[in-house]
């Protein structure tokens, strides 16, 4: 008999997704030259901050207001 284990994902609000993912940084160091990583670091930092703050809030708002399908009739 198998059972399923459910684990809650920790709340990520307020965290910088770029800083909190060391595996991504390691992957970048393998596939990207050091100079390019240094140039992109401020942009990745900004994207990580957005993902952990503004985009997280927008995702929670979208979860509270799922899309609604309005069917059309003959007159529109």
Secondary structure as GFF3:
##gff-version 3
##sequence-region A 1 76
A	DSSP	alpha_helix	22	31	.	.	.	ID=ss1
A	DSSP	alpha_helix	34	52	.	.	.	ID=ss2
A	DSSP	alpha_helix	54	64	.	.	.	ID=ss3
###
